[in-house]
Amino acid sequence: MARQSYLVTALWLIAVLGSLIWNMHHVNVLMFGAARQRADAAWTAYHSYWEAIHTAGVYEGLPDVRSGLHLKSLNDPSSVRESRINVKLASTAALDRRVREKIAENSLFVVDRNTLDSDVSELLVLPKGTLQEGKPTGQPAVSRVRLQGLPYLKLTRPIVLGQNCTLCHSGRQVGEVVGNISVSVPLDGLLAASTGARARIGTTHLLVGLVGCALIVGLLWCQRRREAILDRARREYTELSENLPMGCFRLEPDGGFRIVVANTPMARMFGFESRGALAGTDFIDLFAQADDQRNFVGLLANSEDRAVAEMRMRRQDGSDFWASLAVRITRDVQSEAVWLDGLIEDVTDRRQREQQLRKLSTAVEQNPSVVVITDVDGHIEYANPKFTTQTGYSMAEVLGKTPRILKSGRMSPEIYTQLWRTIKAGQVWRGELLNRKKNGELYWESTTISPIVDESGKITNFVALKEDITVRKRTESKMAELNRRLIEVSRQAGMAEVATDVLHNVGNVLTSVNVSSQLVIEKLQRYPLDDLRRLANLMHEHSENLADFLNEDNRAEHVVKFMEELARVMETEQRAMLEELESLLTNVHHISQIISRQQSHAKTIAVEERATLQEVMEQALMINAASFQRHSISVTRDWDELPEVVIDRHRLLQILVNLLSNAKKAVEENERGGRNIVLRLRRKNKNRVVIEVEDNGKGIEPENLTKIFSHGFTTRTDGRGFGLHSAALNAKQLGGSLSAHSDGLGRGARFTLELPFRPAVDISADNALGASPLHLTLASQTQTDAGA
C-alpha cells in the first residue's frame, strides 16, 4: 500500500510539473503573439510614413519593411526590425509636404514623449485613434526609430503637431547617406506581463501541487489510519475471540460447511492442537450422530438468518459432548448463503445440572412438606403445591407477599424477633408456629428456616420447610391434660401421704405427750390441796390474834411442821412437773419439726407449665364467681394481652384466690354501696409483670400496712393471720413480691403482685389448640428453705 501511495504522489507531481511547463510555454507563445501583433501595428504606422517618403520620390527601391520582420531573442528588452538599407535624405520640402498630408489624413501622429530636460528625444509613432486631447488612452504599441543606433530626431524642445522636419534636415544634402534605419518595438510591458503570468502560473501550480500533496498525504494518513484501526480491530477481535469462554467460527457453504476460521477455544473443545489445524475441516464431520447432521442442515434450510440449537458433537478422541450452537447466516441478493458465523459452547455440565435441577424441582414439587422460598426481606418467591393444599392460598395470591399473611396473632412477638435475629445471622431457626389458614382455621406447623448464601457468603434467600403438626399438638395437648390431672392426683395423693406420715409420726410423739400430760395431771390430783385449805381456814379463824395463837395454842406447832412438810413436797412435785413439762415441750417441738420437714418435702416439687397470666386470673375469678354474685360484687378486668409464660400455675392461683377472697371480705363491710373489685395486669418492663387486686372496701390503717403480711396478724375477729403471710411466701417462691397500699380506713386497698416475666419462646407456646405441656422443676432442700 505504501508503494502505491508513493507512486500516486510521484504521478501527481509529474502531472503538476508537466502542466507548469506547458503553461509556461503557452505564456511564451502568447507573449510572442502579442509582440508580433504590436510590431505589426507599429510597422503599419511606420509604413505610412515610409510610403509618404517613397511616394515623394525621395528614395528609390524602398523595400517592404514588413516582409523583413525579424524578432530577436525574448531575453532582449525589445524586438527589432531592421531595413538593412542605407537611407538617403530626401527633399525636406517634399517630405514635409507628404508628412503633412498624412497628418491631415489623420493617419498618424508624431508626438514627443520625453522629459523637457532631455536633449534626446525619440519619435513615437502612435496608431490612429490612440490619442484624445493629446493624452494616451491606453498602452499603445510603441516603436522607437533610430538612425545609426541614435534617435532619429534630435530635438531641443518637444515636437508638436504640425511642425515640419526641416529643422532636423537643414544642413543636409539631398541624396546624402545618413545611415541605416532601425525600428525597435519595446517589450517591457510584455515581459512584465509574462513574468506576472509565469509567477501566477508557478504559484498556482505550486499551490496545486502542495494542496495535492497535502491531500495525498491526508488520504495516505487516513488510509494508514484506517488500516491501523482495521489492524487494531482485527487484533481486538482476535484477542476477544481467543479469550471467549466459547468457540466462534465462520463456515463457507461450498458443498459442505468448511471451517474458514475458528478460535483457539473451539479447537481445544474438539481436541485440536491449534485453530489452524481446525481450519478447512467440514463442520458436518464434527457432529456425533448422523441425525444431528441432518437436523443441523434442516435447521439452516428452515432459518432465514439465525439458527439456535443444542446438538451432540464429537471430539477427536471419539468422546461426545453436548454443544449449544448459535449460527448467523449471511445471504446474497439471491438469498443464497454466502457464509455462516457461529458460536459454540460446551453445555454438557449445564445439561447435567439442569437434569439434577429438574429432579430437585420434581422432589420439591412432590414433597409432602411445605417448601417456601423468600428473598432477604421475606417476600415469597416460590411455594410448592403442598403450600396451597395446607394453607388454601394459591401461588398467585402469595407471590411477592410475606408469610405474615399466615400469622394467627396468638404468638409472642419475641418469637418472630428471635426468628429474624437467628436467620439474619446466617443460622438455622427451628420452632413451632401457630398459623391461620385462608379459611380462618388455626393450625400448628413445625418450621425450619435456613439462609441461602452466594459465593461471597452474602445471604440472598431464605428457604423454609414446614410440616403440619396440628394432630400431634392435639395429641400432646390431650397427653398434657392427662399428665396434669395425673400430677394433680399425685399431688393430692402425695399430700394425703404426707398427712398420713405426719399423723403417724405426730401420733407417736403425742403418745409421749399424752403420758407426760397424764403424769402432770396425776401429780396435780395428788397435790395436798385439802390440807392446805384447812390450814388456810385455821389461819383465817385466828387472823385477828394470829400471834397469840401461834404462841399459846398447841396446834401451832403442828402448823409449822405442816408448812415445812408442804414446802418439801411442793419442791419435789415442782421438780417432777418441770421435768414432765420439759419433755412435753420437747415432744411438741418434735411435732413441729415433723410437720416442717413434711411441708418442705412437699414444696420440693414445683410444677411449672405453659399458661397465660390472663387464663390463670380468669380461673381465680371463676373460683370466686359464686361468692361475688351472692354478695353483688362487680369485677372489672383491666389487663394487657401478654404472651404465654412458664409459671407455677397452682402457686399463682393460690395467691390470687387469697387476694380476691380478702378483697371480697373487705368490700362486704362497705356500707356505702357499690362493691367493686378491679383486677389489673400490666407489663412493667421487659422482665417483670404486675398483677393488682384493688377494692373499694374498708381499707387498712397506716400502722397495719407493715404488719399484715406477718404470721398470725389479722384485723378480723374470725381471722387466723395466715392467708396473706402464705401469699407473700408463695410470691417469694415465684421469684416475685407482694405489697399493699391503702389511703386509710374507708378508702379501699390495693395489693400488688410483681412477678418475673418468662415468655415460653423456647417452645413457641400458644394454648390456642389446648396444648399445655408441663415442666417439673426439682428444687433442692436448701433452695426451698432459703426461698421460704
VOGU-3710 file (C-alpha; in Angstrom, 3 decimals, decimal comma):
1> marqsylvta> 0,000/0,000/0,000  2,880/2,390/0,752  4,385/1,696/-2,678  1,102/2,582/-4,346  0,916/5,759/-2,282  4,399/6,807/-3,342  3,530/6,066/-6,968  0,391/8,212/-6,811  2,381/11,072/-5,281  5,048/10,862/-7,999
11> lwliavlgsl> 2,420/10,804/-10,740  0,735/13,790/-9,232  3,965/15,778/-9,075  4,803/14,808/-12,678  1,366/15,973/-13,764  1,777/19,277/-11,942  5,269/19,788/-13,416  4,025/18,985/-16,937  1,177/21,413/-16,508  3,635/24,034/-15,328
21> iwnmhhvnvl> 5,901/23,521/-18,357  3,002/23,599/-20,772  1,585/26,761/-19,231  4,984/28,444/-19,316  5,302/27,570/-22,983  1,812/28,827/-23,595  2,727/32,111/-21,925  5,747/32,423/-24,231  3,576/31,717/-27,231  1,089/34,302/-26,122
31> mfgaarqrad> 3,852/36,801/-25,489  5,381/36,228/-28,918  1,979/36,631/-30,487  1,372/39,857/-28,605  4,799/41,160/-29,594  4,159/40,263/-33,212  0,793/41,998/-33,116  2,345/45,123/-31,621  5,216/45,116/-34,077  2,773/44,714/-36,945
41> aawtayhsyw> 0,759/47,632/-35,645  3,887/49,770/-35,313  5,155/48,850/-38,767  1,740/49,525/-40,151  2,005/53,031/-38,807  5,624/53,473/-39,968  4,765/52,018/-43,319  2,512/55,016/-43,893  5,491/57,225/-43,104  7,813/55,398/-45,425
51> eaihtagvye> 5,135/55,218/-48,016  4,852/59,017/-47,879  8,543/59,309/-48,352  8,526/56,762/-51,164  5,621/58,473/-52,861  7,526/61,753/-52,731  10,214/60,084/-54,829  12,870/60,634/-52,299  14,152/57,093/-52,353  14,366/54,531/-54,949
61> glpdvrsglh> 13,822/50,877/-54,407  12,422/51,227/-50,892  11,825/47,668/-49,662  8,697/46,441/-47,935  9,775/46,605/-44,411  7,001/44,297/-43,201  8,464/41,416/-45,132  11,757/41,798/-43,367  10,310/41,385/-39,879  12,752/39,729/-37,514
71> lkslndpssv> 12,382/39,133/-33,786  15,390/38,668/-31,667  15,552/36,518/-28,540  12,989/37,167/-25,873  15,798/37,803/-23,467  16,401/41,150/-25,269  14,457/44,057/-23,917  12,806/44,635/-27,320  12,087/43,117/-30,681  13,992/44,781/-33,507
81> resrinvkla> 13,206/45,158/-37,213  15,925/46,462/-39,466  15,572/47,654/-43,088  19,244/46,963/-43,826  19,053/49,772/-46,426  21,010/52,986/-46,379  18,573/55,804/-46,215  19,193/58,891/-48,271  17,858/62,146/-47,159  15,120/63,370/-49,432
91> staaldrrvr> 13,949/66,849/-50,139  12,766/68,288/-46,944  10,065/70,220/-48,672  8,611/67,164/-50,302  8,986/65,200/-47,079  7,352/67,868/-45,079  4,534/68,098/-47,521  3,915/64,379/-47,514  4,014/64,140/-43,742  1,601/66,960/-43,504
101> ekiaenslfv> -0,738/65,149/-45,832  -0,612/62,049/-43,695  -1,193/64,122/-40,667  -4,108/65,765/-42,387  -5,420/62,343/-43,233  -5,178/61,623/-39,512  -3,258/58,502/-40,292  -0,577/59,052/-37,693  0,599/61,399/-35,076  4,066/62,317/-34,155
111> vdrntldsdv> 4,447/63,261/-30,535  7,375/63,882/-28,260  7,442/61,534/-25,277  10,354/62,818/-23,300  11,022/64,988/-20,371  11,804/68,657/-21,024  15,326/68,475/-19,631  16,379/65,784/-22,076  18,132/66,746/-25,291  17,419/63,393/-26,845
121> sellvlpkgt> 14,021/62,507/-27,951  12,537/59,529/-29,662  9,972/59,647/-32,310  6,900/57,940/-31,038  4,565/56,712/-33,700  1,066/56,078/-32,446  -1,668/54,407/-34,448  -4,733/56,379/-35,282  -7,239/56,792/-32,518  -4,857/56,287/-29,642
131> lqegkptgqp> -4,774/59,944/-28,605  -7,508/62,015/-27,152  -6,758/65,589/-26,250  -3,053/64,936/-26,553  -3,010/62,125/-23,909  -2,607/58,387/-24,466  -5,794/56,452/-23,729  -4,109/53,124/-23,094  -0,930/51,199/-23,582  -0,083/51,835/-27,269
141> avsrvrlqgl> 2,236/49,741/-29,341  5,286/51,932/-29,048  8,135/51,751/-31,540  11,436/53,534/-31,449  13,161/54,695/-34,698  16,879/55,036/-34,555  19,364/56,118/-37,150  22,792/54,544/-36,802  21,816/53,456/-33,293  20,915/57,016/-32,302
151> pylkltrpiv> 17,487/58,505/-32,026  16,206/59,531/-35,395  15,329/63,029/-34,177  17,478/65,241/-32,026  15,283/67,848/-30,621  15,976/70,522/-28,166  12,339/71,000/-27,402  9,187/68,996/-27,759  7,758/68,454/-31,162  4,205/69,470/-31,585
161> lgqnctlchs> 1,747/68,564/-34,237  2,131/70,430/-37,495  5,832/71,164/-37,090  7,815/70,208/-40,179  11,005/68,233/-40,364  13,137/70,962/-41,890  14,743/71,713/-38,599  16,489/68,339/-38,488  17,172/68,130/-42,175  18,717/71,517/-42,544
171> grqvgevvgn> 22,343/71,405/-43,478  21,961/68,128/-45,293  22,327/67,478/-48,924  19,820/65,714/-50,968  20,938/62,179/-51,583  23,337/62,203/-48,630  23,567/58,831/-46,992  22,756/59,282/-43,374  22,872/55,627/-42,162  20,825/52,556/-41,516
181> isvsvpldgl> 17,324/52,975/-40,175  16,283/50,525/-37,481  12,910/50,249/-35,765  12,510/48,547/-32,379  9,365/47,569/-30,513  9,810/47,750/-26,666  8,634/44,562/-24,860  8,967/45,753/-21,280  5,233/45,571/-20,686  5,014/42,218/-22,368
191> laastgarar> 7,904/40,896/-20,336  6,324/42,242/-17,144  3,017/40,657/-18,093  4,694/37,383/-18,983  6,685/37,473/-15,745  3,486/38,062/-13,750  1,781/35,306/-15,689  4,688/33,000/-15,043  4,598/33,915/-11,336  0,879/33,330/-11,160
201> igtthllvgl> 1,150/30,095/-13,056  4,077/28,952/-10,926  2,366/29,968/-7,703  -0,859/28,323/-8,796  0,893/25,139/-9,769  2,910/25,232/-6,558  -0,235/25,641/-4,514  -1,993/22,996/-6,537  0,981/20,723/-6,117  1,195/21,401/-2,400
211> vgcalivgll> -2,543/21,028/-1,940  -2,466/17,881/-3,990  0,450/16,571/-1,990  -1,337/17,553/1,210  -4,463/15,802/0,004  -2,439/12,800/-0,984  -0,652/12,861/2,370  -4,014/13,304/4,106  -5,510/10,490/2,108  -2,467/8,395/2,808
221> wcqrrreail> -2,720/9,259/6,526  -6,411/8,449/6,531  -5,676/5,259/4,694  -2,972/4,344/7,156  -5,292/5,375/9,975  -7,999/3,154/8,610  -5,518/0,374/8,201  -4,323/0,900/11,785  -7,905/0,887/13,010  -8,615/-2,206/10,987
231> drarreytel> -5,461/-3,843/12,300  -6,406/-2,903/15,827  -9,936/-4,145/15,280  -8,537/-7,373/13,872  -6,244/-7,748/16,871  -9,023/-6,930/19,302  -11,363/-9,285/17,516  -8,704/-11,964/17,585  -7,961/-11,340/21,263  -11,666/-11,240/22,042
241> senlpmgcfr> -12,373/-14,410/20,164  -9,358/-16,094/21,735  -10,444/-15,064/25,229  -14,058/-16,075/24,794  -15,179/-18,949/27,019  -16,830/-20,432/23,957  -15,850/-21,221/20,412  -16,516/-18,975/17,425  -16,183/-19,893/13,787  -17,021/-18,995/10,180
251> lepdggfriv> -18,262/-21,572/7,713  -18,262/-21,405/3,931  -21,047/-23,387/2,270  -19,129/-24,831/-0,678  -20,907/-28,135/-0,998  -20,311/-28,744/2,676  -19,674/-26,434/5,582  -15,944/-25,876/5,507  -14,484/-24,093/8,514  -12,780/-20,945/7,245
261> vantpmarmf> -11,615/-19,644/10,589  -12,092/-20,675/14,207  -10,712/-19,543/17,540  -8,488/-21,494/19,894  -11,228/-22,343/22,464  -13,139/-24,117/19,706  -10,028/-26,011/18,642  -9,452/-27,111/22,229  -13,107/-28,004/22,571  -12,759/-30,553/19,781
271> gfesrgalag> -9,273/-31,701/20,780  -7,248/-29,959/18,041  -3,786/-28,630/18,787  -4,428/-25,220/17,258  -7,109/-23,321/15,438  -5,110/-23,643/12,228  -5,473/-27,411/12,448  -9,236/-26,982/12,663  -9,426/-24,690/9,615  -10,565/-26,476/6,478
281> tdfidlfaqa> -12,440/-29,178/8,399  -16,009/-29,851/7,350  -18,224/-28,792/10,224  -20,634/-31,625/9,438  -17,951/-34,150/10,388  -17,872/-32,784/13,935  -21,388/-33,988/14,778  -21,650/-37,151/16,856  -24,701/-38,671/15,194  -25,994/-38,733/11,645
291> ddqrnfvgll> -29,373/-37,466/12,793  -27,623/-34,447/14,348  -26,038/-33,725/10,949  -29,425/-33,916/9,240  -31,011/-31,778/11,936  -28,318/-29,122/11,512  -28,739/-28,983/7,727  -32,514/-28,882/8,062  -32,289/-26,169/10,700  -30,227/-23,962/8,397
301> ansedravae> -32,554/-24,616/5,476  -35,591/-23,542/7,510  -33,952/-20,459/9,014  -33,750/-17,066/7,382  -30,783/-15,524/9,140  -30,375/-17,167/12,544  -30,436/-20,675/13,927  -30,062/-21,865/17,525  -29,934/-25,457/18,711  -28,286/-27,881/21,120
311> mrmrrqdgsd> -26,731/-30,942/19,497  -24,292/-33,707/20,252  -20,747/-33,169/18,969  -17,744/-35,471/18,863  -14,136/-34,736/19,769  -11,086/-36,097/18,017  -10,652/-38,734/20,721  -14,159/-40,038/19,995  -15,834/-38,709/23,144  -19,193/-36,998/22,755
321> fwaslavrit> -20,466/-33,846/24,384  -23,481/-31,573/24,170  -22,946/-28,210/22,490  -25,097/-25,129/22,137  -24,936/-23,700/18,595  -25,912/-20,180/17,527  -25,411/-19,513/13,812  -25,984/-16,296/11,843  -26,435/-16,735/8,100  -25,228/-14,074/5,639
331> rdvqseavwl> -27,012/-14,260/2,297  -26,503/-12,560/-1,069  -29,122/-10,846/-3,200  -30,303/-14,239/-4,468  -30,815/-15,330/-0,818  -28,028/-17,837/-1,176  -25,878/-18,403/1,895  -22,503/-16,724/1,493  -21,044/-17,671/4,853  -22,158/-18,641/8,324
341> dgliedvtdr> -20,831/-17,113/11,549  -21,474/-19,014/14,716  -20,785/-19,558/18,392  -20,450/-22,944/20,040  -20,388/-23,733/23,763  -19,923/-26,969/25,664  -23,117/-27,303/27,726  -22,638/-30,843/28,982  -22,212/-29,729/32,599  -25,114/-27,320/32,309
351> rqreqqlrkl> -27,420/-30,010/30,965  -26,369/-32,288/33,808  -27,090/-29,516/36,299  -30,411/-28,850/34,612  -31,239/-32,526/34,860  -30,340/-32,507/38,539  -32,328/-29,309/38,950  -35,329/-30,940/37,317  -35,004/-33,856/39,700  -34,720/-31,474/42,614
361> staveqnpsv> -37,641/-29,424/41,320  -39,710/-32,576/40,994  -38,734/-33,579/44,517  -39,688/-30,129/45,813  -42,929/-30,057/43,857  -43,918/-33,510/45,136  -42,548/-33,016/48,647  -45,129/-33,875/51,325  -43,831/-30,912/53,341  -44,403/-27,253/52,564
371> vvitdvdghi> -41,435/-25,561/50,861  -41,349/-21,756/50,748  -38,519/-19,608/49,335  -38,351/-15,881/50,115  -35,953/-13,042/49,436  -33,909/-11,402/52,173  -36,879/-9,211/53,126  -39,240/-12,154/53,460  -41,178/-11,698/50,224  -42,334/-15,039/48,871
381> eyanpkfttq> -40,714/-16,026/45,575  -41,765/-19,670/45,449  -44,097/-22,081/47,230  -44,696/-25,700/46,280  -48,166/-27,195/45,700  -48,250/-28,557/49,266  -48,362/-24,948/50,456  -51,630/-24,429/48,598  -53,033/-27,682/49,953  -52,095/-26,837/53,532
391> tgysmaevlg> -52,946/-23,108/53,680  -55,582/-22,663/50,990  -53,632/-19,844/49,329  -52,636/-20,202/45,678  -49,175/-19,329/44,422  -50,522/-16,234/42,640  -52,097/-14,978/45,881  -48,907/-15,132/47,944  -46,284/-14,258/45,309  -44,482/-11,113/46,447
401> ktprilksgr> -46,153/-11,147/49,866  -44,642/-12,185/53,190  -45,579/-15,172/55,384  -47,145/-12,580/57,666  -50,445/-13,370/55,948  -50,398/-16,694/57,837  -49,894/-15,188/61,303  -52,584/-16,090/63,799  -51,873/-13,151/66,076  -51,576/-15,503/69,041
411> mspeiytqlw> -47,835/-15,970/69,039  -45,462/-13,924/71,140  -43,720/-11,131/69,173  -40,468/-12,247/70,809  -40,686/-15,485/68,826  -40,567/-13,649/65,491  -37,858/-11,304/66,778  -35,711/-14,274/67,735  -36,520/-15,942/64,396  -35,309/-12,993/62,325
421> rtikagqvwr> -32,289/-12,444/64,544  -31,272/-16,072/64,035  -31,668/-16,307/60,258  -30,171/-12,852/59,641  -27,096/-14,111/61,475  -26,831/-16,928/58,924  -28,044/-19,624/61,317  -30,867/-22,144/61,055  -34,034/-21,491/63,065  -36,281/-24,320/64,189
431> gellnrkkng> -39,526/-23,944/66,034  -43,260/-24,444/66,113  -45,688/-21,762/64,963  -49,423/-21,401/65,284  -50,696/-20,044/61,945  -54,032/-19,363/60,320  -55,273/-20,788/57,032  -57,096/-18,795/54,380  -60,446/-20,016/55,754  -59,522/-18,831/59,258
441> elywesttis> -58,734/-22,250/60,680  -55,796/-22,398/63,065  -53,097/-24,991/62,622  -49,714/-25,819/64,108  -46,666/-26,303/61,936  -43,096/-27,325/62,622  -40,845/-24,862/60,791  -37,186/-24,964/59,809  -35,828/-21,824/58,120  -32,358/-21,821/56,571
451> pivdesgkit> -30,481/-18,979/54,833  -29,192/-19,367/51,258  -25,846/-17,657/50,603  -23,933/-16,884/47,409  -20,247/-17,423/46,665  -19,268/-14,375/48,718  -21,229/-15,564/51,738  -23,961/-12,955/51,318  -27,472/-14,085/52,191  -29,665/-13,989/49,086
461> nfvalkedit> -32,737/-16,001/50,081  -34,383/-17,989/52,846  -35,928/-21,424/52,423  -38,496/-22,717/54,889  -39,579/-26,340/55,333  -42,899/-26,645/57,134  -44,875/-29,621/58,346  -48,415/-29,620/59,698  -48,253/-30,916/63,288  -51,778/-29,996/64,362
471> vrkrteskma> -52,722/-33,622/65,028  -49,562/-34,139/67,022  -50,178/-30,964/69,030  -53,719/-32,087/69,815  -52,385/-35,429/70,934  -49,764/-33,678/73,018  -52,488/-31,447/74,434  -54,529/-34,428/75,492  -51,459/-36,102/76,915  -50,540/-32,896/78,714
481> elnrrlievs> -54,023/-32,647/80,181  -53,846/-36,234/81,319  -50,394/-35,567/82,677  -51,658/-32,502/84,502  -54,504/-34,448/86,020  -52,140/-37,238/86,940  -49,829/-34,769/88,627  -52,805/-33,186/90,389  -53,917/-36,567/91,622  -50,343/-37,344/92,543
491> rqagmaevat> -50,158/-34,039/94,358  -53,307/-34,823/96,260  -52,128/-38,359/96,883  -48,794/-37,018/97,981  -50,490/-34,577/100,309  -52,557/-37,437/101,733  -49,427/-39,493/102,126  -47,719/-36,572/103,777  -50,703/-36,133/106,074  -50,614/-39,834/106,941
501> dvlhnvgnvl> -46,924/-39,690/107,686  -47,426/-36,580/109,727  -50,254/-38,146/111,690  -48,249/-41,305/112,212  -45,141/-39,537/113,396  -47,030/-36,940/115,324  -49,165/-39,704/116,852  -46,088/-41,404/118,188  -44,896/-38,203/119,742  -48,354/-37,363/121,006
511> tsvnvssqlv> -48,327/-40,659/122,910  -45,367/-39,413/124,856  -47,021/-36,047/125,239  -50,146/-37,758/126,496  -48,178/-39,779/129,055  -46,375/-36,704/130,260  -49,612/-34,800/130,481  -51,257/-37,669/132,413  -48,409/-37,709/134,889  -48,729/-33,990/135,379
521> ieklqrypld> -52,460/-34,406/135,903  -51,956/-37,219/138,391  -49,414/-35,229/140,329  -51,737/-32,276/140,389  -54,535/-34,551/141,576  -52,347/-35,848/144,408  -51,363/-32,369/145,403  -52,244/-31,728/149,208  -54,705/-29,007/148,461  -57,223/-30,140/151,157
531> dlrrlanlmh> -54,659/-29,913/153,962  -53,562/-26,586/152,648  -57,197/-25,405/152,525  -57,757/-26,488/156,189  -54,604/-24,715/157,232  -55,777/-21,625/155,445  -59,161/-21,785/157,198  -57,472/-22,216/160,578  -55,255/-19,250/159,947  -58,259/-17,240/158,794
541> ehsenladfl> -60,136/-18,071/162,043  -57,297/-16,708/164,176  -56,337/-13,896/161,856  -57,124/-11,251/164,457  -54,917/-12,798/167,164  -52,617/-14,827/164,996  -49,564/-14,049/167,165  -51,249/-15,250/170,356  -52,491/-18,335/168,568  -49,031/-19,270/167,368
551> nednraehvv> -47,531/-18,726/170,868  -50,212/-20,281/173,055  -52,171/-22,877/171,064  -50,717/-26,393/170,822  -51,924/-26,720/167,258  -49,479/-24,018/166,194  -46,607/-26,457/166,490  -48,349/-28,767/164,010  -48,884/-25,838/161,662  -45,171/-25,127/161,474
561> kfmeelarvm> -44,330/-28,753/160,834  -47,082/-28,892/158,176  -45,678/-25,874/156,433  -42,189/-27,349/156,329  -43,505/-30,668/155,000  -45,664/-28,841/152,472  -42,666/-26,883/151,194  -40,634/-30,070/150,784  -43,452/-31,880/148,961  -44,178/-28,923/146,720
571> eteqramlee> -40,498/-28,611/145,847  -40,356/-32,273/144,876  -43,553/-32,091/142,893  -42,405/-28,903/141,207  -39,185/-30,577/140,096  -41,056/-33,598/138,736  -43,613/-31,443/136,961  -40,889/-29,293/135,407  -39,247/-32,412/134,059  -42,511/-33,600/132,597
581> leslltnvhh> -43,232/-30,160/131,125  -39,779/-30,056/129,514  -40,449/-33,457/128,000  -43,822/-32,204/126,828  -42,257/-29,128/125,207  -39,622/-31,298/123,536  -42,290/-33,530/122,076  -44,309/-30,534/120,846  -41,190/-29,133/119,148  -40,626/-32,553/117,634
591> isqiisrqqs> -44,138/-32,428/116,194  -43,367/-29,007/114,687  -40,192/-30,341/113,106  -42,047/-33,299/111,644  -44,629/-31,032/110,077  -41,947/-28,635/108,742  -39,968/-31,457/107,230  -43,035/-32,879/105,554  -44,022/-29,436/104,281  -40,509/-28,837/102,955
601> haktiaveer> -40,587/-32,193/101,229  -43,920/-31,329/99,678  -42,511/-27,997/98,412  -39,505/-29,531/96,674  -41,658/-30,322/93,631  -42,652/-27,133/91,842  -44,997/-27,795/88,921  -44,352/-25,292/86,119  -46,381/-25,195/82,951  -47,067/-23,019/79,933
611> atlqevmeqa> -50,008/-20,742/80,529  -51,136/-17,186/80,020  -51,494/-14,956/83,049  -54,915/-13,932/81,778  -56,001/-17,560/81,868  -54,879/-18,037/85,497  -56,574/-14,794/86,524  -59,812/-15,908/84,877  -59,560/-19,199/86,733  -59,140/-17,366/90,055
621> lminaasfqr> -62,176/-15,221/89,263  -64,154/-18,330/88,358  -63,391/-19,883/91,753  -64,784/-16,788/93,484  -67,542/-16,117/90,939  -70,369/-17,643/93,002  -69,353/-15,707/96,106  -69,070/-12,453/94,130  -72,513/-12,974/92,653  -74,054/-13,815/96,016
631> hsisvtrdwd> -72,705/-10,613/97,576  -73,408/-8,424/94,496  -69,738/-7,657/93,854  -68,792/-6,380/90,397  -65,405/-7,271/88,923  -63,560/-5,113/86,369  -60,932/-6,766/84,182  -58,192/-4,384/83,090  -55,234/-6,216/81,646  -52,843/-6,294/78,722
641> elpevvidrh> -52,734/-9,168/76,287  -49,468/-10,855/77,168  -47,950/-13,935/75,544  -47,744/-17,322/77,132  -45,347/-17,726/80,044  -43,858/-20,554/82,080  -45,117/-20,416/85,684  -46,294/-22,483/88,665  -49,996/-22,173/87,954  -51,189/-23,575/91,313
651> rllqilvnll> -48,955/-21,350/93,426  -50,053/-18,243/91,484  -53,663/-19,394/91,692  -53,409/-19,715/95,494  -52,109/-16,142/95,726  -54,861/-14,713/93,502  -57,636/-16,671/95,213  -56,391/-15,443/98,603  -56,204/-11,806/97,449  -59,648/-11,951/95,818
661> snakkaveen> -61,110/-13,596/98,935  -59,667/-10,848/101,164  -60,976/-8,192/98,744  -64,426/-9,791/98,852  -64,459/-9,700/102,649  -63,247/-6,089/102,630  -65,999/-4,836/100,295  -68,680/-6,777/102,236  -68,193/-4,302/105,093  -68,635/-1,356/102,717
671> erggrnivlr> -71,949/0,184/103,745  -71,742/2,986/101,167  -72,779/0,638/98,371  -71,094/-0,124/95,071  -68,962/-3,132/95,908  -66,250/-3,151/93,250  -63,076/-5,138/92,663  -60,593/-4,295/89,871  -58,159/-6,935/88,610  -55,283/-5,464/86,572
681> lrrknknrvv> -52,421/-6,943/84,546  -49,562/-4,777/83,243  -46,168/-5,326/81,640  -43,842/-3,343/83,901  -40,714/-3,800/81,796  -39,015/-6,414/79,689  -38,522/-8,808/82,602  -41,358/-8,050/85,061  -45,161/-8,097/85,125  -47,526/-6,634/87,722
691> ievedngkgi> -50,910/-8,009/88,883  -53,058/-5,699/91,010  -56,171/-6,512/93,068  -57,914/-3,279/94,090  -61,134/-2,939/96,109  -63,239/-0,118/97,498  -63,666/-1,811/100,879  -62,972/-0,646/104,417  -59,266/-0,031/103,797  -56,232/-0,572/106,008
701> epenltkifs> -54,916/1,599/108,806  -51,443/3,018/108,029  -49,858/1,394/111,082  -51,062/-2,025/109,941  -49,604/-1,861/106,400  -46,281/-3,191/107,669  -47,884/-5,931/109,761  -50,481/-7,531/107,522  -48,002/-9,983/105,972  -46,741/-11,163/109,395
711> hgfttrtdgr> -47,664/-14,644/110,543  -50,714/-14,600/112,814  -51,589/-10,937/112,240  -55,241/-10,256/111,429  -57,759/-7,438/111,846  -60,796/-9,696/111,726  -62,246/-11,474/114,711  -62,629/-14,689/112,741  -59,222/-14,427/111,055  -56,175/-16,540/111,780
721> gfglhsaaln> -53,484/-14,312/110,216  -52,170/-16,989/107,865  -53,607/-16,127/104,388  -51,575/-13,013/103,453  -48,490/-14,456/105,098  -48,835/-17,585/102,948  -49,468/-15,438/99,834  -46,302/-13,418/100,477  -44,303/-16,633/100,871  -45,743/-18,027/97,630
731> akqlggslsa> -44,892/-14,770/95,827  -41,340/-15,086/97,049  -41,260/-18,718/95,884  -42,278/-17,472/92,418  -39,380/-15,001/92,408  -41,644/-12,018/92,990  -43,025/-9,862/95,769  -46,363/-8,884/97,301  -47,093/-5,394/98,626  -50,130/-3,472/99,877
741> hsdglgrgar> -51,292/0,141/99,720  -54,239/1,973/101,284  -55,081/5,615/101,814  -56,713/4,782/105,153  -59,925/3,427/106,597  -62,896/3,635/104,283  -60,738/4,258/101,189  -60,154/0,736/99,958  -56,902/-1,121/99,400  -54,675/-2,254/96,557
751> ftlelpfrpa> -52,478/-5,361/96,649  -49,685/-5,528/94,049  -48,126/-8,815/92,999  -44,923/-8,391/90,969  -43,615/-11,470/89,145  -40,784/-12,283/86,719  -41,860/-12,422/83,060  -40,681/-15,683/81,491  -42,164/-15,981/77,978  -42,348/-19,506/76,596
761> vdisadnalg> -40,319/-18,577/73,470  -38,227/-21,703/73,601  -41,188/-23,896/72,728  -43,279/-21,416/70,679  -46,118/-21,656/73,159  -49,689/-20,718/72,479  -52,536/-22,626/74,071  -54,986/-21,899/71,277  -55,381/-25,581/70,483  -55,331/-26,692/74,114
771> asplhltlas> -51,663/-27,561/74,275  -50,374/-27,143/77,809  -47,160/-29,077/78,373  -45,974/-29,261/81,974  -42,490/-28,918/83,436  -41,411/-30,424/86,744  -38,746/-28,385/88,475  -36,985/-30,230/91,299  -35,603/-27,780/93,824  -33,066/-28,726/96,452
781> qtqtdaga> -33,916/-28,660/100,128  -31,507/-25,772/100,653  -33,086/-23,705/97,858  -36,575/-24,314/99,210  -35,644/-23,409/102,732  -33,825/-20,302/101,534  -36,821/-19,242/99,494  -39,154/-19,711/102,423
//
